[in-house]
Amino acid sequence: MKSTLMAVYFVTGCLICGWFTMAAAYQWRAPDFGVVKALRESNRGGGGGGYYGGGRSYGGSWGGGK
């Protein structure tokens, strides 16, 4: 059982490494799900809405924001 599990682990690791090697060799691009664009647009507004808030005030009293 242990040797079978290790073989599966090894083969899976080799397949993943091979996949990333092929992606680097052929310069494949990551899929665009729109997350980066949404974050950029939310931080672009005046005073900042969105997850990260705006500018230097991020962090509040815990993060030492000013």
N, C-alpha and C positions, 0 to 999 in steps of 0.2 A: 504493500500500500504506500509506504513512504517513497520507494523508488519510483512508483508510478506518478505520484504527486510531484516529485522533483523533476521528472521528465516533462510533465505537462507545464510546470513552471518555467523550465529551461526553454522549451519550444515556444511558449508564449512570449517570453522575453526576447528570443531571437527574432520572432516575427515582428514584434513592435520595433526593435532596433532596425530591422531591415526596412520596415515601412518608413521610418524617419530618415534613413539613409537614402532611400529612393526619393523621398520628398525633397531632401536637400540637393541631391544630384540633378533632379529635373526642375528645380526651383518652383515647386508647387506652392501656391498661395493658400493661406488659411481661408476658410469660408467666411463670408461677411454676413453676420447675423444682425448687424445694425447697432450693436452694443456700444462700440467706440463712438460712432456718430451721435448716438443719443447722449452719451456722457459729454462729448464736446459741446453739443448744442445747449445742454443744461447749464454748463459752466460759462457759456458765452454771454448770457443775459446779465442785466444790471443787478448787482447785488447777489446774484446766483441763487437759483432754486436748485432742485435736484438733490442728489444724495450727499454730495460733499459740501453743500452749503456754499459759502462764498468767501474767497480770499483768505485774509489773515484771521478771520474770526472762527475758522474751523477748529474744532476741538473743545471749545467752550472752556469751562473752568478745569476740566480734567486734562485737556490737551495743552493747556497753557496758552490758548488763543488770546489775542489782544484786540 
